[in-house]
């Protein structure tokens, strides 16, 4: 075969390869577009947000894309604003209703406004950025911090320290190939490099968690915002065999994010320990939901997400802690 023919075959093969990769790139982006909730807005600082008044996971958002009362920059006399910061466990309308109804019943002369700003996948880092960048302007009087499981991603993906965008794919981002990013994630980051099994002495998330929670507290104090802390409730260890089996059935699916069941528990316990320390150091009220919420299938549907009864219990505990803190004057 002549050299010119060989050269032409190589060029043709390269062209076909490039076209194939491009078509694959387009196909994957179309697939991601189809599977991305229409309610979602990609955000380079906090991964994503939700559109105002849209329906996300069966819950109607408020005027700023959060759960609960509408948020305005101006405040009416007699109004007390409470923001619940957290993770997917705070993305719960029953939780918001429970806090609002109990405080409204106790402070009858106050207009209690409650909004949950927690979302799935949010870590302490995202909560810090979101609080400082997006929430301060709505003049909250009190913020409640309920988080502690998602920061385990800083242990499983031990090279991540800030925005946990590993395994997160934005079909609108053309700065990097989605084909490359997905190949890198599924074959290398998730399968080969992630560390779902980690011991107490291997945990690096506590320092990250401490820095972010401390930053939120400092930002709140600088803006005359009161802070309520909380330990994070999980379903294990439990004598309820249904919830034990349920958590075990989901271990493989969730271990890339939270770690194995054993590691998840260790991570949450260390984060809870830190919350208690920060409560003492900063003289802040803390709701010990880890101890207060029973570890059974009546209250949990998996290792951390709650039934209606569990969400109501969580809200009641937060409301009681707020009331006991004397943050709201009658």
C-alpha positions as CSV (number, residue, x, y, z in Angstrom):
1,X,0.0,0.0,0.0
2,X,1.3,3.4,-0.9
3,X,2.3,5.8,1.8
4,X,-0.3,8.3,0.6
5,X,-3.0,5.7,1.0
6,X,-1.9,4.8,4.5
7,X,-1.8,8.5,5.4
8,X,-5.3,8.9,4.0
9,X,-6.6,5.9,6.0
10,X,-5.1,7.3,9.2
11,X,-6.7,10.7,8.6
12,X,-10.0,9.1,7.8
13,X,-9.8,7.0,11.0
14,X,-9.0,10.2,13.0
15,X,-11.9,12.1,11.5
16,X,-14.2,9.2,12.3
17,X,-12.9,9.0,15.9
18,X,-13.3,12.8,16.4
19,X,-16.9,12.7,15.0
20,X,-17.7,9.7,17.1
21,X,-16.5,11.4,20.3
22,X,-18.3,14.5,19.4
23,X,-21.6,12.6,18.8
24,X,-21.1,10.7,22.0
25,X,-20.5,14.1,23.8
26,X,-23.8,15.4,22.3
27,X,-25.7,12.3,23.2
28,X,-24.6,12.3,26.8
29,X,-25.4,16.0,27.2
30,X,-28.9,15.4,25.7
31,X,-29.3,12.5,28.2
32,X,-28.2,14.6,31.1
33,X,-30.5,17.4,29.9
34,X,-33.5,15.0,29.9
35,X,-32.6,13.7,33.4
36,X,-31.9,17.1,34.9
37,X,-35.0,18.5,36.8
38,X,-36.5,21.5,34.9
39,X,-36.6,23.2,38.3
40,X,-32.9,23.1,38.7
41,X,-30.5,26.0,38.0
42,X,-26.7,25.2,37.8
43,X,-24.6,27.5,40.0
44,X,-20.8,27.4,39.9
45,X,-20.5,28.5,43.6
46,X,-23.1,26.2,45.2
47,X,-23.5,23.5,42.6
48,X,-27.2,24.2,41.9
49,X,-30.3,26.1,43.1
50,X,-34.0,25.9,42.4
51,X,-36.2,28.2,40.4
52,X,-38.8,30.3,42.3
53,X,-42.3,28.8,42.7
54,X,-41.3,25.6,40.8
55,X,-42.0,22.1,42.1
56,X,-38.9,20.1,43.2
57,X,-39.3,16.5,44.5
58,X,-43.0,17.2,45.0
59,X,-42.4,20.4,47.0
60,X,-43.4,23.8,45.8
61,X,-40.6,26.3,46.2
62,X,-41.0,29.8,47.6
63,X,-40.2,33.1,45.7
64,X,-36.5,32.4,46.1
65,X,-36.4,28.7,45.3
66,X,-36.4,27.5,49.0
67,X,-39.0,25.7,51.2
68,X,-41.3,27.7,53.4
69,X,-42.2,31.4,53.7
70,X,-41.4,33.8,51.0
71,X,-38.2,35.8,51.5
72,X,-38.0,39.6,51.1
73,X,-35.2,42.1,51.7
74,X,-37.6,44.4,53.7
75,X,-38.9,43.3,57.1
76,X,-42.2,44.1,58.7
77,X,-42.6,45.1,62.4
78,X,-43.1,42.1,64.7
79,X,-41.6,39.7,62.1
80,X,-39.0,37.1,63.2
81,X,-37.2,35.3,60.4
82,X,-35.7,31.8,60.9
83,X,-33.5,30.1,58.3
84,X,-32.8,26.4,58.5
85,X,-29.5,25.5,56.9
86,X,-28.6,22.0,56.1
87,X,-28.6,19.1,53.6
88,X,-31.2,16.9,52.0
89,X,-32.6,16.1,55.4
90,X,-33.6,19.8,55.7
91,X,-35.2,19.7,52.3
92,X,-38.5,18.7,54.0
93,X,-41.7,20.8,54.2
94,X,-42.9,18.9,57.3
95,X,-39.7,20.0,59.1
96,X,-40.4,23.7,58.2
97,X,-44.1,23.4,59.2
98,X,-43.2,21.9,62.6
99,X,-40.7,24.7,63.5
100,X,-43.2,27.4,62.4
101,X,-46.3,26.0,64.0
102,X,-44.7,25.4,67.4
103,X,-43.0,28.8,67.5
104,X,-46.1,30.6,66.2
105,X,-48.2,29.0,69.0
106,X,-45.7,30.1,71.6
107,X,-45.0,33.6,70.3
108,X,-48.5,34.6,69.4
109,X,-47.6,38.3,69.0
110,X,-44.7,37.6,66.6
111,X,-45.0,36.9,62.9
112,X,-42.8,33.8,62.6
113,X,-41.3,33.2,59.2
114,X,-39.5,29.9,58.6
115,X,-37.5,28.9,55.5
116,X,-35.4,25.9,54.9
117,X,-32.4,26.6,52.7
118,X,-30.9,23.0,52.8
119,X,-30.8,20.9,49.7
120,X,-29.6,17.5,48.6
121,X,-25.8,17.2,48.3
122,X,-25.1,20.4,50.2
123,X,-22.1,20.2,52.5
124,X,-21.0,22.6,55.3
125,X,-18.9,24.4,52.6
126,X,-21.9,24.9,50.3
127,X,-24.0,26.1,53.2
128,X,-21.3,28.6,54.2
129,X,-21.0,30.0,50.6
130,X,-24.8,30.1,50.2
131,X,-25.3,31.8,53.5
132,X,-22.8,34.5,52.9
133,X,-23.5,35.0,49.2
134,X,-27.3,34.5,48.9
135,X,-29.0,34.6,52.2
136,X,-27.6,37.4,54.3
137,X,-29.6,40.0,52.3
138,X,-32.9,38.5,53.5
139,X,-32.1,39.6,57.1
140,X,-32.6,36.4,59.1
141,X,-32.9,36.8,62.8
142,X,-32.0,33.2,63.6
143,X,-30.2,30.5,61.6
144,X,-30.4,26.8,62.6
145,X,-27.6,24.5,61.5
146,X,-28.5,20.9,60.9
147,X,-25.8,19.1,59.0
148,X,-23.1,16.4,59.4
149,X,-23.5,13.5,57.0
150,X,-22.7,15.0,53.6
151,X,-19.3,16.2,54.8
152,X,-18.2,12.5,54.7
153,X,-17.6,13.1,51.0
154,X,-14.4,14.8,52.1
155,X,-13.3,11.4,53.5
156,X,-14.4,9.2,50.6
157,X,-13.1,11.5,48.0
158,X,-10.1,12.6,50.1
159,X,-8.7,15.0,47.5
160,X,-11.8,17.2,47.7
161,X,-11.8,20.1,50.2
162,X,-14.3,22.7,49.0
163,X,-17.1,22.4,46.4
164,X,-18.0,18.7,46.2
165,X,-18.5,18.6,42.4
166,X,-17.0,15.1,42.0
167,X,-19.5,13.0,40.2
168,X,-21.6,16.0,39.4
169,X,-22.2,16.8,35.7
170,X,-23.4,20.0,34.3
171,X,-24.6,19.5,30.7
172,X,-24.4,23.2,30.0
173,X,-20.7,23.4,30.9
174,X,-18.6,23.3,27.7
175,X,-15.3,24.1,29.4
176,X,-14.6,20.4,29.9
177,X,-15.7,17.3,28.0
178,X,-18.6,15.4,29.7
179,X,-17.3,12.2,28.1
180,X,-13.9,12.7,29.7
181,X,-15.4,13.8,33.1
182,X,-17.7,10.8,33.3
183,X,-15.0,8.4,32.2
184,X,-12.6,9.8,34.8
185,X,-15.3,9.7,37.6
186,X,-16.7,6.2,37.0
187,X,-13.5,4.4,36.2
188,X,-10.9,6.3,38.3
189,X,-12.3,8.6,41.0
190,X,-15.2,6.3,42.1
191,X,-13.8,2.8,41.4
192,X,-10.1,3.2,42.0
193,X,-9.4,6.3,44.1
194,X,-12.4,6.8,46.4
195,X,-12.1,5.5,50.0
196,X,-15.5,4.4,51.3
197,X,-14.0,2.6,54.2
198,X,-12.2,5.0,56.6
199,X,-11.4,4.8,60.3
200,X,-11.7,7.5,62.9
201,X,-8.0,8.4,62.7
202,X,-8.3,8.7,58.9
203,X,-11.1,11.3,59.0
204,X,-10.1,14.6,57.4
205,X,-13.6,16.1,57.2
206,X,-13.7,17.3,60.8
207,X,-11.3,20.1,60.1
208,X,-13.2,21.1,57.0
209,X,-16.5,20.9,58.9
210,X,-15.0,23.0,61.8
211,X,-13.8,25.7,59.5
212,X,-17.1,26.0,57.7
213,X,-19.3,25.9,60.7
214,X,-17.0,28.4,62.5
215,X,-17.2,30.7,59.5
216,X,-21.0,30.6,59.4
217,X,-21.1,31.4,63.1
218,X,-18.6,34.3,62.6
219,X,-20.6,35.7,59.6
220,X,-23.8,35.4,61.6
221,X,-22.4,37.3,64.6
222,X,-21.0,40.0,62.4
223,X,-24.5,40.5,61.0
224,X,-26.3,40.3,64.4
225,X,-27.9,36.9,63.6
226,X,-28.5,34.4,66.3
227,X,-27.2,30.8,65.8
228,X,-28.7,27.5,66.9
229,X,-26.6,24.4,66.5
230,X,-27.7,20.8,66.4
231,X,-26.3,17.3,66.4
232,X,-27.2,15.2,63.4
233,X,-29.6,12.3,63.8
234,X,-29.1,8.9,62.1
235,X,-31.0,5.6,62.3
236,X,-28.1,3.5,63.5
237,X,-27.2,1.7,65.7
238,X,-30.8,0.3,66.0
239,X,-32.7,-2.7,67.3
240,X,-35.3,-2.1,64.6
241,X,-34.4,-4.8,62.0
242,X,-36.4,-3.2,59.2
243,X,-34.4,0.0,59.3
244,X,-31.2,-2.0,59.7
245,X,-31.9,-4.0,56.6
246,X,-33.1,-0.9,54.7
247,X,-29.8,0.9,55.4
248,X,-27.8,-2.2,54.5
249,X,-29.6,-2.5,51.2
250,X,-28.6,1.1,50.3
251,X,-24.9,0.8,51.4
252,X,-23.5,0.0,48.0
253,X,-25.4,2.9,46.4
254,X,-24.4,5.5,49.0
255,X,-20.9,4.5,50.1
256,X,-19.2,6.6,47.4
257,X,-20.6,9.7,49.1
258,X,-21.0,8.9,52.8
259,X,-18.7,5.9,53.1
260,X,-19.6,2.4,54.2
261,X,-22.2,2.1,57.0
262,X,-19.5,1.8,59.7
263,X,-17.6,4.7,58.3
264,X,-20.7,6.9,57.9
265,X,-21.5,6.4,61.6
266,X,-18.0,7.2,62.6
267,X,-18.0,10.4,60.5
268,X,-21.3,11.6,61.8
269,X,-20.3,10.9,65.4
270,X,-17.1,13.0,64.9
271,X,-19.1,15.9,63.3
272,X,-21.6,15.7,66.2
273,X,-18.7,15.8,68.7
274,X,-17.4,18.9,67.0
275,X,-20.9,20.6,67.0
276,X,-21.0,20.1,70.8
277,X,-17.6,21.6,71.2
278,X,-18.5,24.6,69.1
279,X,-21.6,25.0,71.1
280,X,-19.6,25.3,74.3
281,X,-16.8,27.4,72.8
282,X,-19.2,29.9,71.3
283,X,-21.9,29.6,74.1
284,X,-24.6,28.7,71.6
285,X,-27.7,26.6,72.2
286,X,-27.7,23.1,70.7
287,X,-30.5,20.7,69.9
288,X,-29.2,17.2,70.5
289,X,-31.3,15.5,67.8
290,X,-28.9,12.5,67.7
291,X,-30.0,11.6,71.2
292,X,-33.6,12.9,71.0
293,X,-34.9,11.2,67.9
294,X,-35.5,7.4,68.3
295,X,-33.5,5.2,65.9
296,X,-36.4,3.3,64.4
297,X,-38.5,2.9,61.3
298,X,-41.2,5.1,62.8
299,X,-38.8,8.0,62.5
300,X,-36.4,7.1,59.7
301,X,-36.8,5.8,56.1
302,X,-33.1,5.2,55.7
303,X,-29.9,6.1,57.6
304,X,-30.8,9.8,57.9
305,X,-34.0,10.8,56.0
306,X,-37.1,10.9,58.1
307,X,-40.7,9.9,58.1
308,X,-43.3,12.6,58.7
309,X,-43.2,11.7,62.4
310,X,-39.4,12.0,62.4
311,X,-39.5,15.4,60.6
312,X,-42.1,16.7,63.1
313,X,-39.9,15.5,65.9
314,X,-36.9,17.2,64.4
315,X,-38.8,20.5,64.0
316,X,-40.2,20.3,67.5
317,X,-36.7,19.8,69.0
318,X,-35.4,22.8,67.0
319,X,-38.4,25.0,68.1
320,X,-37.9,24.0,71.7
321,X,-34.2,24.9,71.6
322,X,-35.0,28.3,70.0
323,X,-37.6,29.0,72.6
324,X,-35.3,28.0,75.4
325,X,-32.5,30.2,74.0
326,X,-34.6,33.3,74.6
327,X,-33.6,34.6,71.2
328,X,-37.2,35.6,70.5
329,X,-38.7,38.2,72.8
330,X,-42.4,37.9,73.6
